[in-house]
Amino acid sequence: MKITTGQIATIVEGIVDGDPDVVITGPSPIEEGRPGTVSFLSNPKYEQFLYSTNASAVLVHEDFSPTMKINPSLIRVKDVGASIAKLFEHFSTRYETPHSISEHAFIHEDALTSPNISVGMYSVISEGVKVGAGTVIHSQVFVGKNVTLGKNVTLYAGVKIYHDCVIGDNCILHSNVVVGSDGFGFTKNTEGQYEKIPHLGNVIIESNVEIGSNSTVDRGTIGDTIIRKGVKLDNLVQIAHNAEIGENTVMASQSGVAGSSKVGKNCVIGGQVGIIGHLKIADGTMIQGQSGVTRSINEENSKLYGTPAISYQNYLRSYSHFKNLPDLASQVRALQKEIEKLKDINPDINPEK
């Protein structure tokens, strides 16, 4: 598609500083900008690329002042991040999005579907399923018995939703997400063998949730696993049975929450974070990537780092000593040798006094 810088300014409610008639065909990173593309500057550390980029236009904050000559037209906006999202949505193309119900899809006669849904090839809509208006189900999706899908839900190829699960309005589940599988629940019998514990609970995903590819949300053993509204889960995230993720919490890739732990709202959880079971994480908690949380966090807006996770600032102070341990050990050994020499000279010396 083609659009002018002036038209882009209208979309993002900005002002063109330069030529409003430059034709733009798509976006590009500022450091790899190409003629005919629009880029953006939201992080000051990338400002250097503004002066060398070949992009034809760049979105900047309305107060930005260049320190060198620039070639692209600037589009000044109040919020670069929000403007990027709006602009990318304009450029986005929904490849292979079904716009009808494929003749190769199976929809059970007892399923309740709105008249304006889309279902791709080889997808299965089971008995008792309810599908809300505007929902798009791509190819090879399985929706189990009695599942409820809200309005404007998007299920990408390969999504699997087990029986009875509830998915709220405006949710997006990317390829190969699995919702409602059994949790990791086993018990040892008298012979030391593991026996499976039946999982009789459910999964409830509220509205405006997005879940990345290959992530899993296990059903509750008894009761529900709950993903509250506005939650964003990255790829390869594991949410175990009976866990609860609070409103507007975000979790990066390869993180996991063990069974029955409750994560508060507005939390930010970095990649490869592990949270053990039966904990409570207070609202607004921020956890640095690769941390391991082994205790409940009761103070809101805490910042944690390390394994076991401790206060972020305490971790940094501790690390400043930890990284010097080899040198400190050498110094201790040298001091011990000096003490031994002094003891040889004066046997009455006692370093412990």
Order of alpha helices (4+ residues) and beta strands (2+ residues): beta-alpha-beta-beta-beta-beta-alpha-beta-beta-alpha-beta-beta-beta-beta-beta-beta-beta-beta-beta-beta-beta-beta-beta-beta-beta-beta-beta-beta-beta-beta-beta-beta-beta-beta-beta-beta-beta-beta-beta-beta-beta-beta-alpha-alpha
